[in-house]
Amino acid sequence: MLLANSLIDGFLKSNGIGQGLVILQVLGSVLMIATIIGKWKELSYVSMATRRFLRDFSTCGGVLEYYLQRRPNVKTGIEGIYKESCERLLKLLTPDMRSLVAGREQGRAAAALSAREIELVRGTCEHILDEEEIRVEKGMGIIATIVALEPMLGLLGTVWGVLDAFAEMGTAGSASLATIAPSISSALVTTVVGLIIAIPGVIFFNVMNGTIRNVTSDMEGFSDELMGRIACEFQGRGA
C-alpha cells in the first residue's frame, strides 16, 4: 500500500515526459498480460491435444489406421502434421491401392511408393512441421520485446528526470537535499514501474518458452517417427 501511494505521488509530481513514459509502460503491460493469457491458454490446449493424440496413435497398428478410423479434421498441432502427411501419402498411391487402403484390405502396403515419392511425403511433413513451430512460437516476440523495453523506458524516464532535477537546482541556486529530493523521487517512478512489469514478464516468458520447447520436441520426434514408419510400410517400388 505504501509503495502504491509512493508511486502515485511520484507520478503526479513527475514532469510530462515522466508521466507519458509511465502511461506508455502501463499500456505495454496491458498488451503483455493479454498476450500471456492468450498464449497460456493456447499452449495448455496444444499440450493436452498432443498427449492425447500420441496416446491414441500409439495404439494403432499401421500408419494410416488412425486416419482411416478418425478422419481427423484438425489442421494445427501434431495432429495437423499427421493429417496433412497422410493426405499427401494417399494422393501418391495408385487408385487401386487407395481403394485397398480405404477398405482396410491392404495389410502392409509393401512396394507401394518409390523412394522419390517417400521424399515428397517427407517434404510435406517437414513443411507442416515448420509452420506449426512458427505458429506455436507466435506471440512470444511481443512478450520478449515488452519485457526488454520496460526497464529501458524506466531508465530513460529516470535519467530525464534527474537532468530536470539538476537543471532546477541550478536555476534555484541551491544544492540542498530538500530542493532536489522530490524531483529525484519522481524521476525514479518510471524505473520502478518498468521493473514491476518486467520481472513477472520474464518469469512467464521462461515458463512458456519451456512449454514451447517440449511441444516442438514432441512434434519433431513424431515427424521423424511418422516418416520412418511410412518408409517401412510403403517404400519399395522403384528402388
C-alpha positions, 0 to 999 in steps of 0.5 A: 500500500505504501509503495502504491501511494509512493508511486502515485505521488511520484507520478503526479509530481513527475514532469510530462515526459515522466508521466507519458513514459509511465502511461506508455509502460502501463499500456505495454503491460496491458498488451503483455498480460493479454498476450500471456493469457492468450498464449497460456491458454493456447499452449495448455490446449496444444499440450493436452491435444498432443498427449492425447493424440500420441496416446491414441496413435500409439495404439494403432497398428499401421500408419494410416489406421488412425486416419482411416478410423478418425478422419481427423479434421484438425489442421494445427498441432501434431495432429495437423502434421499427421493429417496433412502427411497422410493426405499427401501419402494417399494422393501418391498411391495408385487408385487401386491401392487407395481403394485397398487402403480405404477398405482396410484390405491392404495389410502392409502396403509393401512396394507401394511408393518409390523412394522419390515419392517417400521424399515428397511425403517427407517434404510435406511433413517437414513443411507442416512441421515448420509452420506449426513451430512458427505458429506455436512460437507466435506471440512470444516476440511481443512478450520478449520485446515488452519485457526488454523495453520496460526497464529501458523506458524506466531508465530513460524516464529516470535519467530525464528526470534527474537532468530536470532535477539538476537543471532546477537546482541550478536555476534555484541556486541551491544544492540542498537535499530538500530542493532536489529530493522530490524531483529525484523521487519522481524521476525514479517512478518510471524505473520502478514501474518498468521493473514491476512489469518486467520481472513477472514478464520474464518469469512467464516468458521462461515458463512458456518458452519451456512449454514451447520447447517440449511441444516442438520436441514432441512434434519433431520426434513424431515427424521423424517417427511418422516418416520412418514408419511410412518408409517401412510400410510403403517404400519399395517400388522403384528402388 
